[in-house]
Amino acid sequence: MARSGVADRIEAALGVRPTELRPLSGGSPRDFGAEVYTLTFADKAQSVAKVGRAGAKLDLEGWMLRTLGARSRVPVPGVLFAADDLLVMDLLPSGGGIDARVERDAAEIVAALHGVTAPNFGLERDTLIGGLHQPNPPSDKWLPFFRDQRLRFMADDAVRAGRLPVGTRARIETLCGKLGEWIGEPAAPALIHGDLWGGNVLAANGRVTGLIDPAIYYADPEIELAFTTLFGTFGEVFFRRYSELRPIHEGFFEERRDLYNLYPLLVHVRLFGGEYVGQVEATLRRYGC
């Protein structure tokens, strides 16, 4: 969409026209064509707008941000407007890297988030991860939820998209039958951000200023901890501080981390294919499948 058209759309939504639209660099490659802008208005106030095509479900992203902010102390941008094709949010300070101070702050935020519990795994509505459908039927058991709504669901979606070989899908099914050897039931369903990679962590002056692009649901919090290691979002400082606040049970790093990271790997297979298929297959080999 031309910038004049974006400005028209924002004016229709907010009742005020931005005086400047500046493309925001560093956006996620998983935004499915959504364009992200920093908006400046006549009074010098600034916001962020994500503009997508019809069917982008940016209203669902707005709902997830509002829900995460309402149920936890996670810093998230305030949502000013949310519709299927447009999301306008507060502009949060950013530009700082993830250093040791940010890791410690993130550990405290994430540990507190994981202290928010619910009666069931899943959520009251389905959500999105990287623009993909993420089913969240309420479930009183974690292992069947993880097996059916995460591994099987995303593997099937990736096969339908032509990104995952049928033979690899069969190996995933073999693993699904063995999950109980490594995964048990957590103490309680915990609220997670769900997509906690470095691009979704905003930081400035040694503090986390915002966690964006959530994919929320209630889960075993270990699935979130695992994902923070997949692309090197956080490291030793984060885990040391987190473990001071919440227990990390024996066997997580040795056994369960790579199992849990199969889900985000399958998400990346569905989105991008290529090298991620090899990573999935390497994990399957590790677990004898």
N, C-alpha and C positions, 0 to 999 in steps of 0.2 A: 504494500500500500504506500502511495506517495505520502510525503510528510504532511502535505496540506490535508490529505484525507485523514491521517492520524490525528492531526490537530482538530479537525471537524468532529471526529468520533469522541475525542476527549472532552471537547466543549459540550457536546450533546449529553455526555454522561455527568459531568461535574458542574455544568453551568458557567464555566469560566474557561477561557481559551489560553493555552500556554503560549508564552512569547518566544520560547526556544525549545526545540526538541534535539537532544544530542544522543546519538546511538551509544548505548552502554556497552563497553568492551567487556570481554571475559564471560559472556553468557554461556550457558550450558549448550553443548551440541545436541542435547536431548529435548530442546524446546520445540522441535517439530515445526520449524518455520516461524515461530513467534519472534517478533522483533521487540527488543527491549530498549527503552529510551529513558534518559533523565529529562524530566520536565522542569522548566523554570517559568514562573508566572510573573505578572507585572509587579506584585508585591515582594518579589525575590524569593518567595517560598518555592521549595523544590520537592518533587515526588518522582517516583519511578512508575513507568507504564510498561506492561507487557501486552503486546497487540498480536492476536493470532487470527487464524482462519476460523470459519464456522466449524464447530465441533471440537475446538481446542480445549473446552471444558476448564477454562480459566476461572470460572465461578467455583468449581470444585477446589481448585488450588486456593482460592480465597477462603473457602470454608475451612480447609485444613489449617491455614494460617491462623484464622480466628479461633478455631478449636484448640490448637496447640497453645496459643497464648492464653486462652481462658482456663485451661486445665492444668497449666504448669507455669513455672517462672522462666521458661525459655524465652529469651528475647527474640521477638519476631517483628517484622514491619507491620504497622497498622494498615488495615485494608480500607481504602477510601471508596473504592467502587469495584464490584466484581460482576462480570457477565461472561457468557460463554466465550466471547472473542476479545474481551478487554479486562485487564486487572490493573488497578491503580493503587499503589502502596506508598507508604512513607519511605523517604530516602534515609537510609541508615549510614552512619560513618563507616568507612571501610578503607581498604588500601594497605593495611598492615598485614604482615605475614603471620603464619602460625608458629610462633616461637614458644619457648618454655613457659612464659607467663600465660600465653593464650591456651596452651595445653592444660595447665592447671585450672584455669578458669573454666574451660570447656568440661573438664572432668567433674567439677562441682555442679555445673549446669546439667550435664547428662545424668549424673548420679541422682540428682533431685528429680529429674524427669522420670527416671526408672522407678522412683518411689511412688509414682502416681499409678494406682492399680484399679482394676475393674473386675467384675464377677466372671467375665468371659474373655477369651482370646477373640481377635477380630475387632469389629467396630460396628456402630449402628448403621453405617453405610459403606459402600465400596469407595475406594480411593484410587489414586493414580500413582505410578512410579515412573518417572521419565516419560510421562505422557501415555503410558500403557495402563490398561485396566488392571486393578488390583482387588480381587474379591476378598471380602471380610465377613463371611457369615459367622455369627456368634457361635463359639465352640467352647465346650468346657474342658477339652483336652488339647494340649499343645502339639504333641507329636502328629496326630492325624491332621491338624490344621496345617502345620508346616509341610507335611507330605503332600496333601491334596490341594491346598489353596496356594501354595508357593511353588514347590518343585514340580509336581505334575501339571499344574495349571500353566506355568510359564514355559515348561518344556513343550507342552502341546501347542501353545501359541507360536513358539519358535519353529516347530515342525511345519505348522500351517503356513507360516511366512516363508518357508523354504530356507531357513537359516540354520536349522539343526538337523543333522542326518537322522534318518529313522533308526539306524543301528545304535546311535548314541542315545536316542530316546529309550530304546529297549534296555540299555545298560543303566539308565537312570531308574527305570522301573525295578530292576534288580536291586539297586541301592535302596529304593523306597521300602522294599520288603525287609531290609536289614537295619533300618534306622534305629530301632529299639536297642540295638547293641551298644549304641553310643549316646543316644539322646533320651533323657528322662523328662519328667514333668517339673517345671520350675515352681517356686513357692507360690507365685501369683502372676496373673497377666499384668505386664507392665507397659505403660505408654512409651512408644518409641517415636523418634523423628522419622526413621525409616529410610533415609537417603543421605546419610551423613558422610559425604565425601568432601574434599577440600574446597571445591567450588561452591558448596552450599554453606560454608562457614565464613561469615564476615567478621573482620577483626580490625581494631584500631587501638593504638596506645596500650598494647599488651592485654587487651580484654576482648572477649567475644561480644560483638555488637549485635549480631543477629544470626539465626539459623534459618535459611530460606529453603524454598522448594521442598516442603515436607511430603512424606508418603506415609502418613500416620496410621497406626493401629496398635492394639494391645498384643504383646508378644512375649516370648522369652527374651529378656534384655540382652542375652548373649548374642543374638543375631545382629543387634546394633553394634556391640563391641567388636564382633568379627568384621563387620563391614568397614569400620574405621581403620582396619589394618590392610584391607585389600588394595587400596591405592595410596597407602602411606599417609592418611589424613592425620592421625595421631600416633604417638610412639610411647616410649618408656615413661616419660614424665606424666603423660595423661593416665596411663594404667596404674602407675604408682599412687597417684592422688585418688583415682577412682576407687582403688582397692582399700584405701583408708576409710572410705565412706560407705561402700557396699562390697560385699564379698564377691570375689571372682573364684568360682569353685574349681577344684582340682580337675585337670583334664581339659580345660577349655582350650588352651593354646595348643596342646598336644593332639587332641582328638576332634573337638566339636567346632573349632574355628573354621576349618576348611570345609566341613559339612555345611555350616551356615552360609558360607560365602558362595556356595553353589547357587543360591537364589539370585544375588546380584550379578553373578556371572551369567546366569541364564537370561536375566534382563538385558545384559549387554549383548549376548548372542542374538536375542530377538531384535534388538535395535541395530546392531552393527555386523553380526556374524563374524567371519574372519578368524583372527587369532583367539578370540574368546572361546570358540569351539574347542580348540586345543587345550585351553586351560580347564574347561569342563572335563574333557577326557582325561587329563592328567589327574584331576581330583578323583575321578571314578576309579582309575587304576590304583590310586593310593588306598582306597577302601575295598579293593578286591573285586571291582565290578567292570 
